[in-house]
């Protein structure tokens, strides 16, 4: 029993130490009165990893990383992006903050339901894949939104797992609806 408690305490300590490297800390955290907000350094590394993914796949993306309270921590637009690519990246990141899950999950929820799609969009939720919560353990430290390509979600996921570590699994891809007669 005592050994189990020691292991549990050690795991809590390790998880706390792991998340500390990705969030604002020290005097900066005291000044901002925030402990579990993604740091600018981590946000920039995630963005760089996403851009590297995009270059490897020969695509261009726009990336927004937001704090849990919705402030822009880091943003980047690759050359060749049109305004809608940039705007949808921001909308996806904001949608994650509203729903606390991936925009792909929301897209699956509203698939084939125009009324629900309109309801979600009227409150600012953009149910299109490419937005993910940034998780450290079971805590959301920010949100990422990627727009501009047909691999937005994959870009975000690859960047998050390479910089922050394991993330929740991606939402399943639904089969397209059958054609109407």
Legacy VTK file of the C-alpha trace (Angstrom):
# vtk DataFile Version 3.0
C-alpha trace
ASCII
DATASET POLYDATA
POINTS 181 float
0.000 0.000 0.000
2.765 2.437 0.961
4.663 1.562 -2.212
1.571 2.281 -4.337
1.229 5.721 -2.710
4.868 6.516 -3.422
4.433 5.495 -7.066
1.256 7.608 -7.355
2.992 10.652 -5.858
5.944 10.164 -8.197
3.622 9.987 -11.225
1.861 13.202 -10.183
5.241 14.891 -9.749
6.486 13.658 -13.131
3.265 14.751 -14.870
3.513 18.182 -13.223
7.168 18.515 -14.207
6.374 17.467 -17.772
3.627 20.056 -18.137
5.806 22.741 -16.529
8.167 22.683 -19.496
5.341 23.645 -21.875
3.584 26.378 -19.880
4.311 29.874 -18.660
6.181 29.604 -15.352
8.115 31.511 -12.704
7.784 35.293 -12.555
5.929 35.357 -15.877
3.214 33.068 -14.489
2.941 35.185 -11.327
2.636 38.365 -13.371
-0.025 36.855 -15.664
-1.713 35.037 -12.758
-1.820 31.923 -14.935
-0.141 28.561 -14.369
-1.374 26.312 -17.154
-1.138 28.473 -20.250
1.013 27.391 -23.184
4.305 29.282 -23.327
5.270 31.375 -26.332
8.343 29.180 -26.820
6.263 25.987 -26.973
3.718 27.621 -29.289
6.482 28.685 -31.658
7.989 25.168 -31.675
4.596 23.644 -32.487
4.126 26.126 -35.316
7.586 25.377 -36.704
6.833 21.636 -36.594
3.551 22.191 -38.446
5.277 24.309 -41.100
7.956 21.607 -41.506
5.176 19.012 -41.982
3.506 21.245 -44.579
6.728 21.779 -46.510
7.386 18.037 -46.529
3.885 17.413 -47.924
4.231 20.314 -50.385
1.245 22.168 -48.982
0.841 25.608 -47.400
-0.948 26.309 -44.126
-1.846 29.038 -41.693
-1.489 28.282 -37.976
-2.951 29.909 -34.876
-2.143 28.853 -31.336
-4.347 30.320 -28.624
-4.119 30.352 -24.849
-6.943 28.638 -22.922
-8.548 32.081 -22.542
-8.448 32.833 -26.274
-5.453 35.127 -26.691
-3.160 34.584 -29.662
0.117 33.125 -28.414
1.601 32.477 -31.850
0.421 32.770 -35.453
2.022 32.044 -38.795
0.926 32.126 -42.390
2.932 30.444 -45.102
3.244 32.195 -48.445
0.393 31.620 -50.857
-2.397 31.650 -48.283
-5.554 33.555 -49.149
-7.566 35.375 -46.474
-10.060 32.537 -45.977
-7.226 30.094 -45.142
-6.001 32.422 -42.421
-9.469 33.151 -41.063
-10.498 29.482 -40.920
-7.312 28.602 -38.997
-8.279 31.161 -36.339
-11.916 30.002 -36.324
-10.815 26.396 -35.787
-8.620 27.334 -32.807
-11.451 29.409 -31.275
-13.903 26.539 -31.832
-11.663 24.230 -29.807
-11.812 26.685 -26.911
-15.622 26.783 -27.054
-16.121 23.032 -27.267
-12.974 21.677 -25.543
-12.523 19.036 -28.241
-11.417 18.742 -31.862
-13.241 20.505 -34.643
-13.310 17.167 -36.493
-15.339 15.692 -33.627
-17.828 18.548 -34.061
-17.842 18.063 -37.839
-18.808 14.432 -37.299
-21.609 15.521 -34.952
-23.176 17.861 -37.496
-22.581 15.774 -40.622
-25.745 15.596 -42.738
-27.639 17.914 -40.366
-27.940 21.394 -41.856
-29.954 22.766 -38.912
-27.259 21.706 -36.439
-24.520 23.081 -38.708
-26.268 26.454 -38.768
-26.814 26.425 -35.015
-23.132 25.691 -34.325
-21.895 28.304 -36.776
-24.257 30.934 -35.353
-22.416 30.686 -32.008
-18.973 30.763 -33.587
-18.162 27.052 -33.807
-16.502 26.099 -37.088
-17.061 22.334 -37.457
-14.315 21.507 -39.961
-11.250 19.406 -39.149
-8.025 21.236 -38.335
-8.574 22.437 -34.766
-7.235 20.469 -31.788
-6.855 21.042 -28.066
-3.221 21.124 -26.944
-3.099 18.565 -24.157
-0.477 17.806 -21.543
-1.722 14.804 -19.626
-5.379 15.531 -19.012
-5.049 19.322 -19.080
-5.688 21.630 -22.016
-2.951 24.282 -22.142
-4.074 25.861 -25.423
-5.646 25.289 -28.817
-4.280 25.014 -32.343
-6.088 25.805 -35.555
-4.631 25.006 -38.963
-6.190 26.105 -42.238
-5.337 26.186 -45.898
-4.826 22.604 -46.966
-6.501 19.223 -47.157
-4.229 17.953 -44.338
-4.850 20.583 -41.652
-5.682 18.158 -38.860
-2.790 15.847 -39.707
-0.409 18.833 -39.685
-1.630 19.977 -36.258
-1.519 16.462 -34.808
1.978 15.700 -36.094
3.255 18.996 -34.689
1.625 18.497 -31.282
2.855 14.946 -30.827
6.396 15.845 -31.880
6.664 18.858 -29.546
4.343 18.182 -26.588
3.998 14.407 -26.707
1.039 12.036 -26.916
-2.316 13.614 -27.713
-5.845 12.191 -27.691
-6.585 10.093 -30.788
-8.019 11.884 -33.797
-11.728 11.635 -34.544
-12.677 8.968 -37.042
-13.224 9.930 -40.648
-16.830 9.294 -41.567
-17.736 7.768 -44.883
-19.241 10.277 -47.296
-23.036 10.230 -47.453
-24.586 8.176 -50.266
-25.582 10.189 -53.337
-29.142 11.421 -53.482
-31.419 9.727 -56.012
LINES 1 182
181 0 1 2 3 4 5 6 7 8 9 10 11 12 13 14 15 16 17 18 19 20 21 22 23 24 25 26 27 28 29 30 31 32 33 34 35 36 37 38 39 40 41 42 43 44 45 46 47 48 49 50 51 52 53 54 55 56 57 58 59 60 61 62 63 64 65 66 67 68 69 70 71 72 73 74 75 76 77 78 79 80 81 82 83 84 85 86 87 88 89 90 91 92 93 94 95 96 97 98 99 100 101 102 103 104 105 106 107 108 109 110 111 112 113 114 115 116 117 118 119 120 121 122 123 124 125 126 127 128 129 130 131 132 133 134 135 136 137 138 139 140 141 142 143 144 145 146 147 148 149 150 151 152 153 154 155 156 157 158 159 160 161 162 163 164 165 166 167 168 169 170 171 172 173 174 175 176 177 178 179 180
